[in-house]
Amino acid sequence: MKYTYPSSILSLLELIIVPFIITSLVCMPLLFHNVDDGILGIVMISIYGFIMFIYIWFKNKRRVNFDFILKLPDLVFVCLSVLFLLFFMLGIIVPFKSILNIGFEEGGSTVEIFSAFAFGAILIGPIVEEFLFREIILTTLLRNYGGKWALPISSVLFALVHIHPAQIVIAFILGLILGYLFIKTKSLTFVILLHSVSNLSSLLIGEYMMISSFSSVGNGYMIYGEWTFYIIGIAILFTGFLAVRLYKIVLSIS
């Protein structure tokens, strides 16, 4: 089933911006009632996803033009991908993000894992973001511009909505990974799962930083204290090994 909207880069920008403006207006009263930030985030991302879905529905003359593939790929491929992302995030990306955060007040690494914010980050956020950036935006760009441009453009858009400079860089890298895997598997469920794993790994570090004696170190990427270099080294070896395994499987899928 083919999409009729969105059909261009301008319409994709419209799809990102217009539902966001509507969501902001709808949720504005909550700002004056001292609503917890985590709960406010869940409410906003949920309303944003709903408005976005309805907006596309109306733009397509009240027709459902979504063609979801919800089935997960082969179990071995899924497990290897999850392991790859965990090692990649915990051992490479999170320390890298700590370096990028130097000079900025907001580090974004000490969020409690048992909180409303964490629930939104692990469940609601990945569903809405993957529906928008992979199922809609990446699919539209692939149809109109091909894979050469579709993947980097969708990753840039995905990165820019994260606003914080350090998060923009990380989001771009994650967008490339998730976008590539989506192109190969066509599975929305798969990239939602991986996105959730990515966010969970960051929250696990936040939990660690709060309960660990190393939380007060604040020494660049030395977030794991004296074990930091060992963890980074092991992570590089495992991510390299898993990347090769995954690449061979992707070639067989292609």
C-alpha positions as CSV (number, residue, x, y, z in Angstrom):
1,M,0.0,0.0,0.0
2,K,1.5,3.3,-1.1
3,Y,1.7,6.5,0.9
4,T,0.2,9.7,-0.6
5,Y,1.3,11.9,2.3
6,P,4.0,12.8,3.2
7,S,5.6,12.9,-0.2
8,S,8.5,15.4,0.0
9,I,11.1,16.8,2.4
10,L,8.9,19.9,3.0
11,S,5.9,17.7,3.9
12,L,8.1,15.7,6.2
13,L,9.2,18.9,8.0
14,E,5.5,19.8,8.2
15,L,4.7,16.5,9.7
16,I,7.3,17.0,12.5
17,I,6.5,20.6,13.2
18,V,2.7,21.0,13.0
19,P,1.8,18.1,15.4
20,F,4.5,19.4,17.8
21,I,2.9,22.9,17.8
22,I,-0.6,21.4,18.4
23,T,0.8,19.2,21.1
24,S,2.5,22.2,22.8
25,L,-0.8,24.2,22.8
26,V,-2.8,21.2,24.1
27,C,-0.3,20.5,26.9
28,M,0.4,24.2,27.9
29,P,-2.1,24.1,30.8
30,L,-0.1,21.3,32.4
31,L,2.9,23.7,32.7
32,F,0.9,25.8,35.2
33,H,-0.1,22.9,37.4
34,N,3.3,21.7,38.6
35,V,3.0,18.4,36.8
36,D,6.0,16.1,37.3
37,D,8.5,16.4,34.3
38,G,8.4,12.7,33.7
39,I,4.6,12.5,33.6
40,L,4.5,15.6,31.4
41,G,7.0,14.0,29.0
42,I,4.9,10.8,28.7
43,V,1.7,12.8,28.2
44,M,3.3,15.1,25.5
45,I,5.0,12.3,23.5
46,S,1.7,10.2,23.6
47,I,-0.4,13.1,22.5
48,Y,2.2,14.0,19.8
49,G,2.1,10.4,18.4
50,F,-1.7,10.4,18.4
51,I,-2.0,13.9,16.7
52,M,0.7,12.9,14.2
53,F,-1.2,9.7,13.3
54,I,-4.5,11.6,12.9
55,Y,-2.8,14.3,10.9
56,I,-1.5,11.8,8.4
57,W,-4.9,10.1,8.3
58,F,-6.6,13.4,7.4
59,K,-3.9,14.4,4.9
60,N,-4.5,11.1,3.2
61,K,-8.3,11.9,2.9
62,R,-9.2,9.8,5.9
63,R,-7.5,6.6,4.6
64,V,-5.1,4.4,6.5
65,N,-2.0,4.2,4.3
66,F,0.3,2.5,6.7
67,D,1.9,-0.8,5.8
68,F,3.4,-2.1,9.1
69,I,5.6,-5.1,9.3
70,L,5.4,-6.0,12.9
71,K,6.9,-9.5,12.8
72,L,10.4,-9.7,14.3
73,P,13.3,-11.1,12.1
74,D,15.1,-14.3,12.9
75,L,15.6,-14.8,16.7
76,V,19.4,-15.2,16.4
77,F,19.6,-11.9,14.4
78,V,17.5,-10.1,17.0
79,C,19.6,-11.4,19.9
80,L,22.9,-10.5,18.2
81,S,21.5,-7.0,17.4
82,V,20.4,-6.5,21.0
83,L,23.9,-7.6,22.3
84,F,25.6,-5.4,19.7
85,L,23.6,-2.3,20.8
86,L,24.1,-3.0,24.5
87,F,27.9,-3.3,24.2
88,F,28.0,-0.4,21.8
89,M,26.0,1.9,24.0
90,L,27.4,1.0,27.4
91,G,31.0,0.6,26.4
92,I,31.5,3.2,23.7
93,I,28.7,5.6,23.2
94,V,28.0,6.5,26.8
95,P,31.7,7.3,27.5
96,F,31.8,9.2,24.3
97,K,28.7,11.1,25.3
98,S,30.3,12.0,28.6
99,I,33.2,13.7,26.7
100,L,30.7,15.6,24.5
101,N,28.8,16.8,27.5
102,I,31.9,18.6,28.8
103,G,31.1,22.3,28.8
104,F,27.4,21.9,29.0
105,E,25.4,22.1,32.2
106,E,23.0,19.3,31.4
107,G,24.7,15.9,31.3
108,G,21.6,13.8,31.0
109,S,23.1,10.7,32.7
110,T,21.5,10.5,36.1
111,V,17.9,9.7,35.5
112,E,16.3,7.2,37.8
113,I,15.4,4.0,36.0
114,F,12.2,3.5,38.1
115,S,10.5,6.7,37.2
116,A,7.9,8.2,34.9
117,F,10.6,9.6,32.6
118,A,12.2,6.2,32.3
119,F,8.9,4.5,31.4
120,G,8.4,7.1,28.6
121,A,12.0,6.7,27.4
122,I,11.9,2.9,27.3
123,L,8.4,2.4,26.0
124,I,6.4,5.4,24.6
125,G,9.3,7.4,23.1
126,P,10.7,4.5,20.9
127,I,7.2,3.7,19.6
128,V,6.4,7.2,18.5
129,E,9.9,8.1,17.3
130,E,10.3,4.9,15.2
131,F,6.9,5.3,13.7
132,L,7.8,8.8,12.6
133,F,11.4,8.6,11.7
134,R,11.7,5.1,10.3
135,E,8.2,4.0,9.2
136,I,7.2,7.4,7.8
137,I,10.2,9.6,7.1
138,L,12.7,7.0,6.1
139,T,10.2,5.1,3.9
140,T,9.2,8.4,2.2
141,L,12.8,9.4,1.5
142,L,13.6,5.9,0.2
143,R,10.8,6.1,-2.2
144,N,11.7,9.5,-3.5
145,Y,15.5,9.8,-3.2
146,G,16.9,6.2,-2.7
147,G,19.0,4.8,0.0
148,K,22.0,7.0,-0.7
149,W,20.2,10.1,0.6
150,A,17.3,8.6,2.6
151,L,19.4,7.2,5.4
152,P,21.6,10.3,6.2
153,I,18.7,12.7,5.8
154,S,16.4,10.8,8.1
155,S,19.2,10.4,10.6
156,V,19.9,14.2,10.6
157,L,16.2,14.9,11.2
158,F,16.2,12.3,14.0
159,A,19.2,14.0,15.5
160,L,18.0,17.5,15.3
161,V,14.9,16.9,17.4
162,H,17.0,15.9,20.3
163,I,18.2,19.5,20.6
164,H,21.1,19.0,23.1
165,P,24.5,19.1,21.3
166,A,25.8,15.9,22.8
167,Q,22.5,14.1,22.2
168,I,22.4,15.3,18.6
169,V,25.7,13.5,17.8
170,I,24.6,10.3,19.5
171,A,21.1,10.4,18.0
172,F,22.7,10.7,14.5
173,I,24.8,7.6,15.0
174,L,21.8,5.7,16.4
175,G,19.7,6.9,13.6
176,L,22.1,5.5,11.0
177,I,22.2,2.1,12.8
178,L,18.4,1.9,13.3
179,G,17.7,3.2,9.8
180,Y,20.1,0.7,8.2
181,L,18.5,-2.2,10.0
182,F,15.0,-1.0,9.2
183,I,15.9,-0.8,5.5
184,K,17.2,-4.4,5.6
185,T,14.4,-6.0,7.8
186,K,11.4,-3.7,7.1
187,S,10.3,-4.5,10.7
188,L,9.0,-1.6,12.8
189,T,8.8,-3.8,15.9
190,F,12.5,-4.7,15.5
191,V,13.7,-1.1,15.5
192,I,11.3,-0.1,18.3
193,L,12.9,-3.0,20.4
194,L,16.4,-1.8,19.6
195,H,15.6,1.8,20.3
196,S,14.2,0.7,23.7
197,V,17.4,-1.2,24.4
198,S,19.4,1.8,23.6
199,N,17.5,4.1,25.9
200,L,17.5,1.4,28.6
201,S,21.3,1.2,28.5
202,S,21.6,4.9,29.0
203,L,19.2,4.8,32.0
204,L,21.2,1.9,33.5
205,I,24.3,4.1,33.4
206,G,22.2,6.8,35.1
207,E,21.2,4.4,37.8
208,Y,24.8,3.3,38.2
209,M,26.1,6.9,38.4
210,M,23.7,7.6,41.3
211,I,24.5,4.6,43.4
212,S,28.2,4.3,42.6
213,S,31.0,6.0,44.5
214,F,32.3,7.0,41.0
215,S,29.3,9.3,40.5
216,S,31.2,12.2,42.0
217,V,34.3,11.7,39.9
218,G,33.0,13.6,36.9
219,N,36.2,13.1,35.0
220,G,35.3,13.1,31.4
221,Y,34.7,9.7,30.0
222,M,35.9,8.0,33.3
223,I,32.4,7.2,34.2
224,Y,33.3,3.6,35.3
225,G,36.2,4.8,37.4
226,E,39.4,2.8,37.1
227,W,37.6,0.2,35.0
228,T,36.7,2.6,32.3
229,F,39.5,1.8,29.8
230,Y,39.0,-2.0,30.3
231,I,35.3,-1.7,29.7
232,I,35.8,0.5,26.6
233,G,38.4,-2.0,25.2
234,I,36.2,-5.0,25.8
235,A,33.2,-3.2,24.3
236,I,35.2,-2.4,21.1
237,L,36.2,-6.0,20.7
238,F,32.7,-7.4,21.2
239,T,31.0,-4.8,19.1
240,G,33.5,-5.4,16.3
241,F,32.9,-9.2,16.5
242,L,29.1,-8.8,16.6
243,A,29.1,-6.2,13.8
244,V,30.9,-8.7,11.5
245,R,28.4,-11.5,12.5
246,L,25.4,-9.1,11.9
247,Y,26.8,-8.0,8.5
248,K,27.0,-11.5,7.3
249,I,23.4,-12.2,8.3
250,V,22.3,-8.9,6.6
251,L,24.0,-10.0,3.4
252,S,22.0,-13.2,3.5
253,I,18.8,-11.2,4.1
254,S,19.6,-9.0,1.1
